[in-house]
Amino acid sequence: MAHLGNSIFVVGIDFGTTYSGYAFSSKQDFQNDPPKFTSSNWQGSKLMSMKAPTAVLLDENKELVAFGYEAENIFSEKLADGEHENFYYFHQFKMLLHNQRVTRKTEIKEVSGKSMEALKVFSIAIEHLKDHLTKKIQERLKNKLGNDDLYFVLTVPAIWDDPAKQFMREAAENAGIKK
């Protein structure tokens, strides 16, 4: 496990087409008992899930309002009230990168048809997952984590080409995950 360096935790982020989540394990647990881990818990309207919908709601300034179930619920309310025009709601957007030439400038459309740079949307979603899990770990430890305390693994589909994989690496780096 020398490649983990000084990291205290090993973190896996599963950025899925439909659902996303994460799991983590302390380095010691990972080395001694790899199946031992803690996963994300997301509260839906009537359920608790280890994954949340891959849904991002942004405001008119393209800043995060909500992620996952919360994004779905808020957007549904805005839509019902006719107040959704100033929001960007991206839902199940990951596979938009499949079979497409992806660059830093690639744009994706949200459900109402407004476009935005895909790299920013992906970075915002990954950053939210990173911040959510960091908060969860810090609550357990009762202290701050340093940049080197977490070793991240981000899943990407094996069928993706190298530019799409590089795109995800860059999105993760923009989200504050070290290379």
N, C-alpha and C positions, 0 to 999 in steps of 0.2 A: 504494500500500500504506500510505497514511497511517493508516488505521484500525487497523493493527497496533501503532501507538504504539512503545514502546521494547522490545517483545517480541523475543526472540532466536530463538524457535522457534514454528512454527505446528504445532498438534497437532489431529488429528482423532480423535474417539472414535466408533466405530461400536458402539452398544449395540443388539445385535440380539436377535431373538426366540430364535433357536437358538444363535448364536455371537456373541461380542463381541471387539473388538480395537481397536487404535489404530495410527496412523501419525503420524510427525512429520518435519518438515524444518526446517532452519535458515532464518531469514528470508532470508538471502542466497541460499541454494539455491532457496528458494521463488520469489524474485523473478527469478533468473537461469535456473533450470531446474526448473520446477514438477513434472515427473515424478520428480525425484530426491527420495527419501524413505526413511525407515527405518520398518519396521513391527514390531509386537509378534511375539514368538516364544513359543509355549507348548509345553511338553513334555507329550504324552499318554503313555499306557502304551507304545506302540510307534511313535509318530510325533511329528514336529515340525510345528506348524501356526501360521499367522499369526493365527488366531483361537482362542479358547477357548470351551467351552460356556458359555452364560449360565446359570451355576449358582452359587448362593451357599449355603454351609453356615455356620450360626450356632450358637453354644452356647446353653445355657439362659438366659444373661443377654443374649441377642440381640446378641452380639459376634461379629465375623467369625472363623471358624476357617479357612476355605479358600474359594477361588474357582476356577471352571473345572474342568479335568480333576482337579485335586487335590480339589476339593469332591466331585465324582462318586465318586472312588476311596475317600475317607474315609467318605462316607455309605454306600457299598455295603458296606464292611467293617463299619460299625456296624450296618447292617441285617442282615447275615448273622449277626452275633453277638448280635442282639436288644438292642443297646445304643443304638438310635436315638431312643428316646422323648424324651430331653432335648435333642434337636437340632432345628433348623429348617432344612429343606432346600428351597430354592426353585429351580425348574428351568423354563426356558422361560416366564418369567412376564411378559415385556414386553407381549405382546398381550392380557393381561388388561385393559389400559387401553383397548383399542380398543372402540368402541361402548358405552362405559360412562361414566356421569357421574363424573368424577374430581374429588376434593377432597383437601385435606390429610389428611383423616381416612379416606380410602378404605383398606380393608383387603383383603389378598390372603391366600389360603390356601397353605400349603406342602403338600408331597406327603402328609403324614400327617394333614392337616386342621386344623392349628393356624393361627390367624390372626395377622397382624401388620400394622402400618401399612405400606402400599405405599411411601410416601415414604421411610421409613427403609430398606427393603430396596433400593430403587433407589439411594438415596444411598450406601449401603455398597458396592454394586457399582461405581458410578461412582468413588467414592473409591479403591477398590482399583485400578481401571484407571489413575487419575491417579497414584497412588503408584508403581505398577509402572513406568509410563513415565518419571516423574520420576527414579526410581532409575537407570533405563537411561541417561537423558541425563546425569545427574550422574557416572556411571561413565566416560562418554566425556570429559566436561569436566574431571573431577577437582576440581570445586568445587561449591559450593551454588548453587541457583537461587533467585532472588527471585520474589515473587508476580507481578511484571510481566514476567518473562522468558518466560512461556508464553502464547500466544494460543490459546484452545480453540475448537473447532467440534464440536458434538455433533449427531449425526444423529438425526432423528425422521422417521417416515413421513409423507409428504405427505398421506395420507388422514386423519391425526389431526386432531381439532378443536382449537380454541384452548385450551380448558382442559387437554387432555392435553399439548399443547406447553408450556404454562405449568408444568404438573406436572414435566416433565423439566427445565425451567430451574431450578425450585426445588430439585429433587433434586441437580442439578449444583452449585448454590450451597451447599447443605448439605454437599456433598462437598469444598468448599473451592475451587471454581472460581469465579473472579470473574465478575460479571454482564457 
